[in-house]
Amino acid sequence: MTPERTLRVDRIACTGRGLCAELLPELIDLDEWGYPVLKESTVPGRLRGHARRAVAACPRLALHTDGG
């Protein structure tokens, strides 16, 4: 069994560009100001690659994954 991976957003570092929600709409919505809101913090196995890409693409390094 693979360890659970979770997403988190550093709200201080985030500038609300919305790229994370474009790359991972299954787990991230945007609020009315364009800042990310996590629908679910646990990343299902089928979305791990997408989550890694969203984390890597964040221009402010505000999106992180923890765990396995």
All heavy atoms as TSV, in Angstrom:
chain	resi	resn	atom	element	x	y	z
A	1	MET	N	N	0.845	-1.192	0.000
A	1	MET	CA	C	0.000	0.000	0.000
A	1	MET	C	C	0.885	1.248	0.000
A	1	MET	O	O	1.825	1.366	0.772
A	1	MET	CB	C	-0.881	-0.024	1.235
A	1	MET	CG	C	-1.877	1.074	1.268
A	1	MET	SD	S	-3.072	0.726	2.577
A	1	MET	CE	C	-3.360	2.350	3.124
A	2	THR	N	N	0.579	2.183	-0.881
A	2	THR	CA	C	1.370	3.416	-0.963
A	2	THR	C	C	0.869	4.423	0.069
A	2	THR	O	O	-0.332	4.526	0.320
A	2	THR	CB	C	1.281	4.035	-2.369
A	2	THR	OG1	O	-0.077	4.259	-2.682
A	2	THR	CG2	C	1.931	3.148	-3.394
A	3	PRO	N	N	1.798	5.170	0.673
A	3	PRO	CA	C	1.404	6.177	1.662
A	3	PRO	C	C	0.515	7.250	1.025
A	3	PRO	O	O	0.633	7.536	-0.160
A	3	PRO	CB	C	2.727	6.777	2.124
A	3	PRO	CG	C	3.777	5.817	1.712
A	3	PRO	CD	C	3.235	5.084	0.517
A	4	GLU	N	N	-0.326	7.823	1.844
A	4	GLU	CA	C	-1.241	8.859	1.380
A	4	GLU	C	C	-0.488	10.162	1.121
A	4	GLU	O	O	0.390	10.555	1.869
A	4	GLU	CB	C	-2.295	9.081	2.463
A	4	GLU	CG	C	-3.472	9.853	2.027
A	4	GLU	CD	C	-4.536	9.832	3.101
A	4	GLU	OE1	O	-4.474	10.687	3.998
A	4	GLU	OE2	O	-5.413	8.962	3.035
A	5	ARG	N	N	-0.835	10.833	0.048
A	5	ARG	CA	C	-0.232	12.118	-0.306
A	5	ARG	C	C	-1.310	13.192	-0.130
A	5	ARG	O	O	-2.450	12.993	-0.492
A	5	ARG	CB	C	0.235	12.077	-1.754
A	5	ARG	CG	C	1.297	13.090	-2.064
A	5	ARG	CD	C	1.820	12.922	-3.454
A	5	ARG	NE	N	2.992	12.101	-3.576
A	5	ARG	CZ	C	4.223	12.495	-3.268
A	5	ARG	NH1	N	4.423	13.682	-2.772
A	5	ARG	NH2	N	5.242	11.699	-3.447
A	6	THR	N	N	-0.911	14.317	0.436
A	6	THR	CA	C	-1.861	15.412	0.644
A	6	THR	C	C	-1.344	16.701	0.014
A	6	THR	O	O	-0.144	16.889	-0.145
A	6	THR	CB	C	-2.119	15.660	2.144
A	6	THR	OG1	O	-0.889	15.965	2.786
A	6	THR	CG2	C	-2.752	14.454	2.806
A	7	LEU	N	N	-2.275	17.556	-0.350
A	7	LEU	CA	C	-1.956	18.882	-0.902
A	7	LEU	C	C	-2.136	19.929	0.182
A	7	LEU	O	O	-3.009	19.809	1.036
A	7	LEU	CB	C	-2.939	19.235	-2.015
A	7	LEU	CG	C	-2.674	18.788	-3.421
A	7	LEU	CD1	C	-3.816	19.245	-4.320
A	7	LEU	CD2	C	-1.366	19.275	-3.952
A	8	ARG	N	N	-1.339	20.972	0.094
A	8	ARG	CA	C	-1.552	22.142	0.943
A	8	ARG	C	C	-1.115	23.389	0.189
A	8	ARG	O	O	-0.293	23.315	-0.722
A	8	ARG	CB	C	-0.842	22.014	2.277
A	8	ARG	CG	C	0.630	21.906	2.229
A	8	ARG	CD	C	1.226	21.650	3.621
A	8	ARG	NE	N	2.642	21.417	3.497
A	8	ARG	CZ	C	3.561	22.364	3.437
A	8	ARG	NH1	N	3.205	23.640	3.498
A	8	ARG	NH2	N	4.839	22.073	3.290
A	9	VAL	N	N	-1.716	24.510	0.562
A	9	VAL	CA	C	-1.431	25.793	-0.086
A	9	VAL	C	C	-0.865	26.751	0.951
A	9	VAL	O	O	-1.428	26.916	2.027
A	9	VAL	CB	C	-2.715	26.407	-0.700
A	9	VAL	CG1	C	-2.435	27.779	-1.286
A	9	VAL	CG2	C	-3.306	25.490	-1.737
A	10	ASP	N	N	0.256	27.377	0.613
A	10	ASP	CA	C	0.820	28.438	1.447
A	10	ASP	C	C	0.116	29.727	1.036
A	10	ASP	O	O	0.446	30.343	0.023
A	10	ASP	CB	C	2.327	28.526	1.214
A	10	ASP	CG	C	2.998	29.622	2.027
A	10	ASP	OD1	O	2.298	30.516	2.554
A	10	ASP	OD2	O	4.232	29.590	2.119
A	11	ARG	N	N	-0.863	30.121	1.801
A	11	ARG	CA	C	-1.704	31.265	1.435
A	11	ARG	C	C	-0.936	32.586	1.459
A	11	ARG	O	O	-1.325	33.540	0.796
A	11	ARG	CB	C	-2.909	31.340	2.358
A	11	ARG	CG	C	-3.769	30.094	2.216
A	11	ARG	CD	C	-5.163	30.336	2.715
A	11	ARG	NE	N	-5.977	29.172	2.502
A	11	ARG	CZ	C	-6.562	28.864	1.358
A	11	ARG	NH1	N	-6.405	29.653	0.321
A	11	ARG	NH2	N	-7.296	27.786	1.230
A	12	ILE	N	N	0.136	32.659	2.188
A	12	ILE	CA	C	0.931	33.885	2.219
A	12	ILE	C	C	1.758	34.022	0.942
A	12	ILE	O	O	1.870	35.103	0.378
A	12	ILE	CB	C	1.825	33.921	3.472
A	12	ILE	CG1	C	0.924	34.031	4.697
A	12	ILE	CG2	C	2.828	35.061	3.416
A	12	ILE	CD1	C	1.616	33.943	6.020
A	13	ALA	N	N	2.295	32.914	0.453
A	13	ALA	CA	C	3.108	32.947	-0.764
A	13	ALA	C	C	2.260	33.082	-2.027
A	13	ALA	O	O	2.704	33.638	-3.028
A	13	ALA	CB	C	3.972	31.692	-0.856
A	14	CYS	N	N	1.029	32.577	-1.993
A	14	CYS	CA	C	0.164	32.552	-3.181
A	14	CYS	C	C	-0.247	33.958	-3.606
A	14	CYS	O	O	-0.611	34.797	-2.779
A	14	CYS	CB	C	-1.075	31.713	-2.888
A	14	CYS	SG	S	-2.174	31.558	-4.302
A	15	THR	N	N	-0.195	34.195	-4.918
A	15	THR	CA	C	-0.639	35.485	-5.462
A	15	THR	C	C	-1.909	35.354	-6.298
A	15	THR	O	O	-2.325	36.296	-6.950
A	15	THR	CB	C	0.467	36.139	-6.314
A	15	THR	OG1	O	0.843	35.236	-7.355
A	15	THR	CG2	C	1.668	36.496	-5.469
A	16	GLY	N	N	-2.511	34.171	-6.301
A	16	GLY	CA	C	-3.801	33.977	-6.954
A	16	GLY	C	C	-3.763	33.970	-8.467
A	16	GLY	O	O	-4.683	34.469	-9.109
A	17	ARG	N	N	-2.770	33.384	-9.068
A	17	ARG	CA	C	-2.704	33.311	-10.534
A	17	ARG	C	C	-3.633	32.253	-11.103
A	17	ARG	O	O	-4.002	32.315	-12.265
A	17	ARG	CB	C	-1.275	33.059	-10.981
A	17	ARG	CG	C	-0.378	34.224	-10.652
A	17	ARG	CD	C	1.013	33.979	-11.108
A	17	ARG	NE	N	1.851	35.099	-10.734
A	17	ARG	CZ	C	2.807	35.558	-11.483
A	17	ARG	NH1	N	3.065	35.002	-12.643
A	17	ARG	NH2	N	3.530	36.566	-11.079
A	18	GLY	N	N	-3.936	31.216	-10.309
A	18	GLY	CA	C	-4.917	30.218	-10.732
A	18	GLY	C	C	-4.397	29.078	-11.582
A	18	GLY	O	O	-5.170	28.237	-12.025
A	19	LEU	N	N	-3.104	29.021	-11.819
A	19	LEU	CA	C	-2.546	27.955	-12.637
A	19	LEU	C	C	-2.812	26.582	-12.021
A	19	LEU	O	O	-3.099	25.616	-12.729
A	19	LEU	CB	C	-1.046	28.174	-12.828
A	19	LEU	CG	C	-0.308	27.173	-13.707
A	19	LEU	CD1	C	-0.913	27.142	-15.113
A	19	LEU	CD2	C	1.164	27.518	-13.775
A	20	CYS	N	N	-2.743	26.479	-10.703
A	20	CYS	CA	C	-2.965	25.197	-10.032
A	20	CYS	C	C	-4.366	24.650	-10.322
A	20	CYS	O	O	-4.537	23.459	-10.560
A	20	CYS	CB	C	-2.740	25.324	-8.530
A	20	CYS	SG	S	-3.762	26.566	-7.717
A	21	ALA	N	N	-5.353	25.522	-10.340
A	21	ALA	CA	C	-6.723	25.082	-10.611
A	21	ALA	C	C	-6.895	24.674	-12.070
A	21	ALA	O	O	-7.704	23.794	-12.373
A	21	ALA	CB	C	-7.712	26.181	-10.251
A	22	GLU	N	N	-6.143	25.275	-12.968
A	22	GLU	CA	C	-6.190	24.865	-14.374
A	22	GLU	C	C	-5.574	23.485	-14.556
A	22	GLU	O	O	-6.058	22.685	-15.340
A	22	GLU	CB	C	-5.445	25.871	-15.251
A	22	GLU	CG	C	-6.151	27.182	-15.415
A	22	GLU	CD	C	-5.388	28.128	-16.325
A	22	GLU	OE1	O	-4.749	27.647	-17.294
A	22	GLU	OE2	O	-5.406	29.335	-16.061
A	23	LEU	N	N	-4.500	23.212	-13.814
A	23	LEU	CA	C	-3.794	21.945	-13.949
A	23	LEU	C	C	-4.403	20.813	-13.131
A	23	LEU	O	O	-4.215	19.647	-13.452
A	23	LEU	CB	C	-2.326	22.122	-13.548
A	23	LEU	CG	C	-1.513	23.039	-14.444
A	23	LEU	CD1	C	-0.138	23.272	-13.845
A	23	LEU	CD2	C	-1.404	22.460	-15.845
A	24	LEU	N	N	-5.131	21.145	-12.073
A	24	LEU	CA	C	-5.689	20.129	-11.183
A	24	LEU	C	C	-7.115	20.491	-10.758
A	24	LEU	O	O	-7.418	20.629	-9.577
A	24	LEU	CB	C	-4.771	19.984	-9.959
A	24	LEU	CG	C	-4.913	18.769	-9.080
A	24	LEU	CD1	C	-4.743	17.480	-9.867
A	24	LEU	CD2	C	-3.907	18.822	-7.952
A	25	PRO	N	N	-8.020	20.644	-11.736
A	25	PRO	CA	C	-9.383	21.071	-11.405
A	25	PRO	C	C	-10.166	20.052	-10.582
A	25	PRO	O	O	-11.163	20.409	-9.942
A	25	PRO	CB	C	-10.023	21.292	-12.778
A	25	PRO	CG	C	-9.259	20.402	-13.693
A	25	PRO	CD	C	-7.848	20.415	-13.159
A	26	GLU	N	N	-9.718	18.810	-10.576
A	26	GLU	CA	C	-10.395	17.779	-9.788
A	26	GLU	C	C	-10.263	18.038	-8.286
A	26	GLU	O	O	-11.131	17.627	-7.510
A	26	GLU	CB	C	-9.813	16.380	-10.088
A	26	GLU	CG	C	-9.957	15.940	-11.519
A	26	GLU	CD	C	-8.797	16.399	-12.408
A	26	GLU	OE1	O	-7.959	17.212	-11.979
A	26	GLU	OE2	O	-8.736	15.917	-13.553
A	27	LEU	N	N	-9.193	18.727	-7.879
A	27	LEU	CA	C	-8.946	18.945	-6.453
A	27	LEU	C	C	-8.907	20.416	-6.028
A	27	LEU	O	O	-8.934	20.707	-4.836
A	27	LEU	CB	C	-7.606	18.298	-6.044
A	27	LEU	CG	C	-7.504	16.786	-6.214
A	27	LEU	CD1	C	-6.124	16.303	-5.798
A	27	LEU	CD2	C	-8.578	16.087	-5.414
A	28	ILE	N	N	-8.822	21.334	-7.001
A	28	ILE	CA	C	-8.658	22.743	-6.646
A	28	ILE	C	C	-9.681	23.610	-7.373
A	28	ILE	O	O	-9.819	23.553	-8.588
A	28	ILE	CB	C	-7.237	23.241	-6.997
A	28	ILE	CG1	C	-6.182	22.386	-6.295
A	28	ILE	CG2	C	-7.066	24.711	-6.634
A	28	ILE	CD1	C	-4.759	22.682	-6.714
A	29	ASP	N	N	-10.400	24.419	-6.606
A	29	ASP	CA	C	-11.281	25.467	-7.133
A	29	ASP	C	C	-10.619	26.804	-6.837
A	29	ASP	O	O	-9.655	26.878	-6.062
A	29	ASP	CB	C	-12.638	25.449	-6.414
A	29	ASP	CG	C	-13.625	24.495	-7.037
A	29	ASP	OD1	O	-13.519	24.210	-8.247
A	29	ASP	OD2	O	-14.512	24.033	-6.307
A	30	LEU	N	N	-11.159	27.861	-7.414
A	30	LEU	CA	C	-10.684	29.207	-7.106
A	30	LEU	C	C	-11.795	29.976	-6.403
A	30	LEU	O	O	-12.968	29.848	-6.759
A	30	LEU	CB	C	-10.272	29.940	-8.382
A	30	LEU	CG	C	-9.115	29.330	-9.160
A	30	LEU	CD1	C	-8.856	30.133	-10.427
A	30	LEU	CD2	C	-7.858	29.241	-8.311
A	31	ASP	N	N	-11.419	30.785	-5.417
A	31	ASP	CA	C	-12.424	31.621	-4.762
A	31	ASP	C	C	-12.707	32.844	-5.633
A	31	ASP	O	O	-12.169	32.971	-6.743
A	31	ASP	CB	C	-11.985	31.999	-3.338
A	31	ASP	CG	C	-10.795	32.950	-3.263
A	31	ASP	OD1	O	-10.386	33.523	-4.301
A	31	ASP	OD2	O	-10.266	33.125	-2.151
A	32	GLU	N	N	-13.514	33.733	-5.153
A	32	GLU	CA	C	-13.931	34.885	-5.956
A	32	GLU	C	C	-12.790	35.837	-6.309
A	32	GLU	O	O	-12.916	36.650	-7.219
A	32	GLU	CB	C	-15.047	35.649	-5.245
A	32	GLU	CG	C	-14.627	36.152	-3.884
A	32	GLU	CD	C	-15.814	36.426	-2.979
A	32	GLU	OE1	O	-16.550	35.475	-2.681
A	32	GLU	OE2	O	-15.975	37.589	-2.588
A	33	TRP	N	N	-11.659	35.738	-5.603
A	33	TRP	CA	C	-10.499	36.587	-5.879
A	33	TRP	C	C	-9.418	35.853	-6.661
A	33	TRP	O	O	-8.355	36.404	-6.916
A	33	TRP	CB	C	-9.917	37.134	-4.581
A	33	TRP	CG	C	-10.897	37.984	-3.838
A	33	TRP	CD1	C	-11.283	39.258	-4.138
A	33	TRP	CD2	C	-11.646	37.594	-2.703
A	33	TRP	NE1	N	-12.229	39.688	-3.248
A	33	TRP	CE2	C	-12.468	38.680	-2.347
A	33	TRP	CE3	C	-11.729	36.441	-1.947
A	33	TRP	CZ2	C	-13.342	38.632	-1.266
A	33	TRP	CZ3	C	-12.595	36.399	-0.873
A	33	TRP	CH2	C	-13.381	37.491	-0.547
A	34	GLY	N	N	-9.671	34.598	-7.014
A	34	GLY	CA	C	-8.718	33.822	-7.795
A	34	GLY	C	C	-7.728	33.007	-6.987
A	34	GLY	O	O	-6.786	32.459	-7.540
A	35	TYR	N	N	-7.947	32.906	-5.688
A	35	TYR	CA	C	-7.060	32.119	-4.840
A	35	TYR	C	C	-7.568	30.689	-4.726
A	35	TYR	O	O	-8.777	30.445	-4.718
A	35	TYR	CB	C	-6.938	32.748	-3.441
A	35	TYR	CG	C	-6.124	34.014	-3.475
A	35	TYR	CD1	C	-6.736	35.243	-3.690
A	35	TYR	CD2	C	-4.752	33.970	-3.320
A	35	TYR	CE1	C	-5.987	36.410	-3.744
A	35	TYR	CE2	C	-3.990	35.132	-3.374
A	35	TYR	CZ	C	-4.617	36.339	-3.585
A	35	TYR	OH	O	-3.872	37.489	-3.648
A	36	PRO	N	N	-6.650	29.724	-4.615
A	36	PRO	CA	C	-7.055	28.319	-4.590
A	36	PRO	C	C	-7.776	27.915	-3.308
A	36	PRO	O	O	-7.434	28.363	-2.215
A	36	PRO	CB	C	-5.732	27.566	-4.713
A	36	PRO	CG	C	-4.696	28.504	-4.228
A	36	PRO	CD	C	-5.203	29.880	-4.552
A	37	VAL	N	N	-8.772	27.071	-3.509
A	37	VAL	CA	C	-9.509	26.449	-2.411
A	37	VAL	C	C	-9.471	24.954	-2.694
A	37	VAL	O	O	-9.923	24.516	-3.761
A	37	VAL	CB	C	-10.975	26.944	-2.358
A	37	VAL	CG1	C	-11.751	26.209	-1.283
A	37	VAL	CG2	C	-11.026	28.443	-2.159
A	38	LEU	N	N	-8.923	24.190	-1.770
A	38	LEU	CA	C	-8.836	22.748	-1.971
A	38	LEU	C	C	-10.191	22.099	-1.749
A	38	LEU	O	O	-10.811	22.290	-0.710
A	38	LEU	CB	C	-7.808	22.140	-1.013
A	38	LEU	CG	C	-6.377	22.635	-1.155
A	38	LEU	CD1	C	-5.490	21.961	-0.116
A	38	LEU	CD2	C	-5.850	22.381	-2.550
A	39	LYS	N	N	-10.659	21.357	-2.750
A	39	LYS	CA	C	-11.887	20.583	-2.612
A	39	LYS	C	C	-11.627	19.406	-1.681
A	39	LYS	O	O	-12.489	19.017	-0.909
A	39	LYS	CB	C	-12.344	20.043	-3.963
A	39	LYS	CG	C	-12.688	21.078	-4.988
A	39	LYS	CD	C	-13.075	20.385	-6.285
A	39	LYS	CE	C	-13.128	21.326	-7.441
A	39	LYS	NZ	N	-13.455	20.643	-8.699
A	40	GLU	N	N	-10.436	18.858	-1.821
A	40	GLU	CA	C	-10.009	17.692	-1.047
A	40	GLU	C	C	-8.494	17.787	-0.909
A	40	GLU	O	O	-7.807	18.062	-1.890
A	40	GLU	CB	C	-10.406	16.420	-1.794
A	40	GLU	CG	C	-9.994	15.138	-1.159
A	40	GLU	CD	C	-10.699	14.868	0.160
A	40	GLU	OE1	O	-11.919	15.102	0.240
A	40	GLU	OE2	O	-10.009	14.450	1.096
A	41	SER	N	N	-7.974	17.575	0.278
A	41	SER	CA	C	-6.518	17.664	0.447
A	41	SER	C	C	-5.817	16.343	0.134
A	41	SER	O	O	-4.634	16.334	-0.188
A	41	SER	CB	C	-6.165	18.126	1.858
A	41	SER	OG	O	-6.599	17.184	2.813
A	42	THR	N	N	-6.539	15.227	0.208
A	42	THR	CA	C	-5.946	13.930	-0.101
A	42	THR	C	C	-5.890	13.738	-1.610
A	42	THR	O	O	-6.886	13.936	-2.304
A	42	THR	CB	C	-6.759	12.797	0.540
A	42	THR	OG1	O	-6.820	13.019	1.947
A	42	THR	CG2	C	-6.131	11.457	0.269
A	43	VAL	N	N	-4.732	13.353	-2.114
A	43	VAL	CA	C	-4.541	13.166	-3.554
A	43	VAL	C	C	-4.732	11.687	-3.891
A	43	VAL	O	O	-3.943	10.848	-3.450
A	43	VAL	CB	C	-3.129	13.614	-3.989
A	43	VAL	CG1	C	-2.951	13.421	-5.487
A	43	VAL	CG2	C	-2.883	15.058	-3.591
A	44	PRO	N	N	-5.758	11.349	-4.677
A	44	PRO	CA	C	-5.933	9.952	-5.095
A	44	PRO	C	C	-4.780	9.510	-5.994
A	44	PRO	O	O	-4.167	10.334	-6.686
A	44	PRO	CB	C	-7.238	9.958	-5.894
A	44	PRO	CG	C	-7.852	11.289	-5.705
A	44	PRO	CD	C	-6.795	12.216	-5.195
A	45	GLY	N	N	-4.478	8.234	-5.971
A	45	GLY	CA	C	-3.376	7.703	-6.755
A	45	GLY	C	C	-3.427	8.080	-8.213
A	45	GLY	O	O	-2.415	8.393	-8.836
A	46	ARG	N	N	-4.624	8.104	-8.797
A	46	ARG	CA	C	-4.760	8.413	-10.225
A	46	ARG	C	C	-4.414	9.860	-10.554
A	46	ARG	O	O	-4.163	10.205	-11.708
A	46	ARG	CB	C	-6.172	8.084	-10.707
A	46	ARG	CG	C	-7.243	8.938	-10.062
A	46	ARG	CD	C	-8.658	8.524	-10.483
A	46	ARG	NE	N	-9.654	9.226	-9.733
A	46	ARG	CZ	C	-10.025	10.478	-9.951
A	46	ARG	NH1	N	-9.491	11.158	-10.943
A	46	ARG	NH2	N	-10.947	11.049	-9.205
A	47	LEU	N	N	-4.365	10.733	-9.540
A	47	LEU	CA	C	-4.067	12.156	-9.774
A	47	LEU	C	C	-2.689	12.579	-9.276
A	47	LEU	O	O	-2.342	13.759	-9.341
A	47	LEU	CB	C	-5.134	13.028	-9.102
A	47	LEU	CG	C	-6.546	12.913	-9.661
A	47	LEU	CD1	C	-7.515	13.747	-8.847
A	47	LEU	CD2	C	-6.575	13.333	-11.118
A	48	ARG	N	N	-1.893	11.634	-8.802
A	48	ARG	CA	C	-0.587	12.001	-8.245
A	48	ARG	C	C	0.319	12.683	-9.262
A	48	ARG	O	O	0.990	13.651	-8.949
A	48	ARG	CB	C	0.101	10.788	-7.655
A	48	ARG	CG	C	-0.499	10.409	-6.337
A	48	ARG	CD	C	0.279	9.341	-5.667
A	48	ARG	NE	N	-0.327	9.081	-4.368
A	48	ARG	CZ	C	0.212	8.315	-3.472
A	48	ARG	NH1	N	1.354	7.715	-3.715
A	48	ARG	NH2	N	-0.388	8.129	-2.330
A	49	GLY	N	N	0.343	12.186	-10.477
A	49	GLY	CA	C	1.171	12.819	-11.514
A	49	GLY	C	C	0.710	14.232	-11.806
A	49	GLY	O	O	1.529	15.147	-11.946
A	50	HIS	N	N	-0.595	14.436	-11.870
A	50	HIS	CA	C	-1.142	15.776	-12.109
A	50	HIS	C	C	-0.814	16.707	-10.941
A	50	HIS	O	O	-0.498	17.878	-11.143
A	50	HIS	CB	C	-2.655	15.707	-12.316
A	50	HIS	CG	C	-3.059	14.960	-13.534
A	50	HIS	ND1	N	-2.864	15.438	-14.806
A	50	HIS	CD2	C	-3.644	13.751	-13.666
A	50	HIS	CE1	C	-3.316	14.563	-15.677
A	50	HIS	NE2	N	-3.788	13.524	-15.012
A	51	ALA	N	N	-0.895	16.174	-9.727
A	51	ALA	CA	C	-0.575	16.986	-8.549
A	51	ALA	C	C	0.892	17.398	-8.561
A	51	ALA	O	O	1.219	18.549	-8.268
A	51	ALA	CB	C	-0.908	16.216	-7.275
A	52	ARG	N	N	1.781	16.475	-8.922
A	52	ARG	CA	C	3.212	16.817	-8.999
A	52	ARG	C	C	3.455	17.912	-10.029
A	52	ARG	O	O	4.244	18.828	-9.798
A	52	ARG	CB	C	4.033	15.577	-9.345
A	52	ARG	CG	C	4.280	14.659	-8.171
A	52	ARG	CD	C	5.343	13.622	-8.476
A	52	ARG	NE	N	4.952	12.714	-9.553
A	52	ARG	CZ	C	4.261	11.595	-9.381
A	52	ARG	NH1	N	3.868	11.241	-8.181
A	52	ARG	NH2	N	3.964	10.834	-10.408
A	53	ARG	N	N	2.776	17.821	-11.170
A	53	ARG	CA	C	2.940	18.853	-12.200
A	53	ARG	C	C	2.416	20.205	-11.723
A	53	ARG	O	O	3.012	21.245	-11.989
A	53	ARG	CB	C	2.258	18.421	-13.491
A	53	ARG	CG	C	3.064	17.400	-14.264
A	53	ARG	CD	C	2.502	17.136	-15.637
A	53	ARG	NE	N	1.291	16.323	-15.614
A	53	ARG	CZ	C	1.259	15.001	-15.441
A	53	ARG	NH1	N	2.368	14.339	-15.275
A	53	ARG	NH2	N	0.121	14.349	-15.452
A	54	ALA	N	N	1.279	20.207	-11.032
A	54	ALA	CA	C	0.717	21.460	-10.524
A	54	ALA	C	C	1.660	22.093	-9.498
A	54	ALA	O	O	1.883	23.307	-9.517
A	54	ALA	CB	C	-0.662	21.219	-9.913
A	55	VAL	N	N	2.230	21.279	-8.620
A	55	VAL	CA	C	3.182	21.781	-7.625
A	55	VAL	C	C	4.407	22.370	-8.320
A	55	VAL	O	O	4.867	23.465	-7.998
A	55	VAL	CB	C	3.589	20.655	-6.638
A	55	VAL	CG1	C	4.789	21.069	-5.810
A	55	VAL	CG2	C	2.413	20.290	-5.740
A	56	ALA	N	N	4.936	21.650	-9.299
A	56	ALA	CA	C	6.128	22.112	-10.020
A	56	ALA	C	C	5.868	23.384	-10.823
A	56	ALA	O	O	6.777	24.201	-11.001
A	56	ALA	CB	C	6.639	21.010	-10.942
A	57	ALA	N	N	4.644	23.571	-11.290
A	57	ALA	CA	C	4.322	24.722	-12.147
A	57	ALA	C	C	3.958	25.978	-11.365
A	57	ALA	O	O	3.898	27.062	-11.950
A	57	ALA	CB	C	3.167	24.362	-13.080
A	58	CYS	N	N	3.730	25.866	-10.070
A	58	CYS	CA	C	3.319	27.035	-9.283
A	58	CYS	C	C	4.415	28.099	-9.330
A	58	CYS	O	O	5.533	27.870	-8.873
A	58	CYS	CB	C	3.038	26.638	-7.836
A	58	CYS	SG	S	2.564	28.047	-6.808
A	59	PRO	N	N	4.118	29.286	-9.875
A	59	PRO	CA	C	5.147	30.316	-10.017
A	59	PRO	C	C	5.622	30.896	-8.686
A	59	PRO	O	O	6.719	31.447	-8.613
A	59	PRO	CB	C	4.475	31.393	-10.885
A	59	PRO	CG	C	3.028	31.168	-10.717
A	59	PRO	CD	C	2.832	29.711	-10.433
A	60	ARG	N	N	4.840	30.764	-7.638
A	60	ARG	CA	C	5.219	31.299	-6.318
A	60	ARG	C	C	5.616	30.205	-5.332
A	60	ARG	O	O	5.836	30.485	-4.164
A	60	ARG	CB	C	4.061	32.121	-5.740
A	60	ARG	CG	C	3.657	33.312	-6.604
A	60	ARG	CD	C	4.694	34.359	-6.640
A	60	ARG	NE	N	4.904	34.827	-5.261
A	60	ARG	CZ	C	5.868	35.640	-4.896
A	60	ARG	NH1	N	6.703	36.092	-5.780
A	60	ARG	NH2	N	5.988	35.993	-3.643
A	61	LEU	N	N	5.681	28.954	-5.808
A	61	LEU	CA	C	6.020	27.809	-4.943
A	61	LEU	C	C	5.106	27.746	-3.726
A	61	LEU	O	O	5.537	27.441	-2.617
A	61	LEU	CB	C	7.486	27.867	-4.515
A	61	LEU	CG	C	8.506	27.969	-5.657
A	61	LEU	CD1	C	9.909	28.121	-5.096
A	61	LEU	CD2	C	8.415	26.771	-6.583
A	62	ALA	N	N	3.832	28.018	-3.941
A	62	ALA	CA	C	2.856	28.055	-2.854
A	62	ALA	C	C	2.059	26.763	-2.716
A	62	ALA	O	O	1.359	26.587	-1.727
A	62	ALA	CB	C	1.886	29.215	-3.071
A	63	LEU	N	N	2.171	25.866	-3.666
A	63	LEU	CA	C	1.460	24.599	-3.623
A	63	LEU	C	C	2.446	23.496	-3.269
A	63	LEU	O	O	3.536	23.443	-3.837
A	63	LEU	CB	C	0.804	24.314	-4.982
A	63	LEU	CG	C	-0.144	23.131	-5.074
A	63	LEU	CD1	C	-1.371	23.341	-4.183
A	63	LEU	CD2	C	-0.570	22.917	-6.513
A	64	HIS	N	N	2.072	22.655	-2.324
A	64	HIS	CA	C	2.979	21.611	-1.835
A	64	HIS	C	C	2.246	20.282	-1.715
A	64	HIS	O	O	1.031	20.256	-1.502
A	64	HIS	CB	C	3.516	21.975	-0.448
A	64	HIS	CG	C	4.175	23.302	-0.382
A	64	HIS	ND1	N	5.490	23.496	-0.764
A	64	HIS	CD2	C	3.702	24.512	-0.026
A	64	HIS	CE1	C	5.792	24.774	-0.608
A	64	HIS	NE2	N	4.719	25.408	-0.172
A	65	THR	N	N	3.002	19.192	-1.824
A	65	THR	CA	C	2.469	17.871	-1.500
A	65	THR	C	C	3.281	17.312	-0.345
A	65	THR	O	O	4.485	17.525	-0.243
A	65	THR	CB	C	2.538	16.881	-2.677
A	65	THR	OG1	O	3.882	16.777	-3.120
A	65	THR	CG2	C	1.640	17.295	-3.807
A	66	ASP	N	N	2.594	16.628	0.549
A	66	ASP	CA	C	3.215	15.979	1.695
A	66	ASP	C	C	2.894	14.498	1.636
A	66	ASP	O	O	1.869	14.100	1.099
A	66	ASP	CB	C	2.662	16.551	3.004
A	66	ASP	CG	C	2.936	18.024	3.161
A	66	ASP	OD1	O	4.019	18.476	2.788
A	66	ASP	OD2	O	2.047	18.731	3.667
A	67	GLY	N	N	3.727	13.710	2.231
A	67	GLY	CA	C	3.474	12.272	2.325
A	67	GLY	C	C	4.179	11.521	1.219
A	67	GLY	O	O	5.050	12.024	0.536
A	68	GLY	N	N	3.753	10.244	1.077
A	68	GLY	CA	C	4.364	9.301	0.139
A	68	GLY	C	C	4.410	9.795	-1.225
A	68	GLY	O	O	4.891	9.495	-2.173
